[in-house]
Amino acid sequence: MVTLETKTFMFYTYVIKSQKSGYWYTGSTNDLRKRFNQHNQGKSTWTKQRGPWKLIYYEACLNEEDARSREKYLKTGTGKRYLKNRLKRFLSLT
């Protein structure tokens, strides 16, 4: 957890889905809104060709290391299965 004068920062692990190709991208950040906008504005090397994007999942952590660890896990086969199970209802609607 990072505290700057009485302000506490959260760290986020997120999953976005390309509305163009259906591709999922998993990342982590300390400013979810800003990072999501960067993806949709084509300012991210890995995602600029596949936008626009829709935020489909996120988790908040008090510690940056926890968020990065969770990102790493969600990128594994087991993590991807966890997400598909967690988002079962969402996926059936799309």
C-alpha positions as CSV (number, residue, x, y, z in Angstrom):
1,M,0.0,0.0,0.0
2,V,1.3,3.4,-0.9
3,T,0.2,6.4,1.1
4,L,1.0,9.9,-0.1
5,E,0.0,12.5,2.6
6,T,-3.4,10.8,3.6
7,K,-4.2,9.4,0.2
8,T,-4.1,5.7,-0.2
9,F,-3.4,4.2,-3.7
10,M,-5.0,1.0,-4.8
11,F,-3.4,-1.3,-7.4
12,Y,-5.5,-3.1,-9.9
13,T,-5.4,-6.3,-12.0
14,Y,-7.7,-6.0,-14.9
15,V,-9.0,-7.9,-18.0
16,I,-10.2,-6.1,-21.1
17,K,-11.9,-7.6,-24.1
18,S,-11.4,-6.4,-27.7
19,Q,-14.8,-5.5,-29.2
20,K,-13.2,-6.1,-32.6
21,S,-11.6,-9.5,-32.2
22,G,-12.7,-10.9,-28.9
23,Y,-9.1,-11.0,-27.7
24,W,-8.6,-10.7,-23.9
25,Y,-5.7,-8.7,-22.4
26,T,-4.7,-8.9,-18.8
27,G,-2.7,-6.2,-17.0
28,S,-2.1,-4.3,-13.8
29,T,-2.0,-0.6,-12.9
30,N,-2.3,1.9,-10.1
31,D,-4.8,4.1,-12.2
32,L,-7.4,1.9,-13.8
33,R,-9.4,4.6,-15.5
34,K,-6.3,6.2,-17.0
35,R,-4.9,2.8,-18.2
36,F,-8.2,1.8,-19.7
37,N,-8.4,5.1,-21.6
38,Q,-4.8,4.5,-22.9
39,H,-5.8,1.2,-24.3
40,N,-8.8,2.7,-26.1
41,Q,-6.8,5.6,-27.4
42,G,-4.2,3.2,-29.0
43,K,-1.4,4.3,-26.6
44,S,-0.5,0.8,-25.6
45,T,1.8,-1.2,-27.9
46,W,0.2,-4.5,-27.2
47,T,-3.4,-3.4,-27.6
48,K,-3.5,-0.6,-30.1
49,Q,-4.4,-2.7,-33.1
50,R,-7.3,-4.5,-31.4
51,G,-9.5,-1.7,-29.9
52,P,-12.0,-0.6,-28.9
53,W,-11.9,-2.4,-25.6
54,K,-14.4,-3.2,-22.9
55,L,-13.4,-3.7,-19.2
56,I,-14.8,-7.1,-18.2
57,Y,-13.1,-7.8,-14.9
58,Y,-10.9,-6.2,-12.3
59,E,-9.6,-6.8,-8.8
60,A,-8.2,-4.2,-6.4
61,C,-5.2,-4.7,-4.1
62,L,-3.5,-2.6,-1.4
63,N,-0.1,-3.8,-2.6
64,E,1.5,-3.5,-6.0
65,E,3.3,-6.8,-5.7
66,D,0.0,-8.5,-5.0
67,A,-1.6,-7.0,-8.1
68,R,1.4,-8.0,-10.3
69,S,1.3,-11.5,-8.8
70,R,-2.4,-11.8,-9.5
71,E,-1.8,-10.6,-13.1
72,K,0.8,-13.2,-13.6
73,Y,-1.5,-15.9,-12.2
74,L,-4.5,-14.8,-14.4
75,K,-2.2,-15.2,-17.5
76,T,-1.6,-18.9,-16.8
77,G,-3.8,-21.7,-18.0
78,T,-5.3,-22.2,-14.5
79,G,-5.9,-18.4,-14.2
80,K,-7.6,-18.3,-17.5
81,R,-9.9,-21.2,-16.4
82,Y,-10.6,-19.3,-13.2
83,L,-11.6,-16.2,-15.2
84,K,-13.9,-18.1,-17.6
85,N,-15.6,-19.8,-14.6
86,R,-15.9,-16.5,-12.7
87,L,-17.3,-14.8,-15.8
88,K,-19.5,-17.6,-16.9
89,R,-22.8,-15.6,-16.9
90,F,-21.1,-12.6,-18.7
91,L,-19.6,-14.9,-21.4
92,S,-23.0,-16.6,-22.0
93,L,-24.5,-13.1,-22.8
94,T,-21.8,-12.1,-25.3
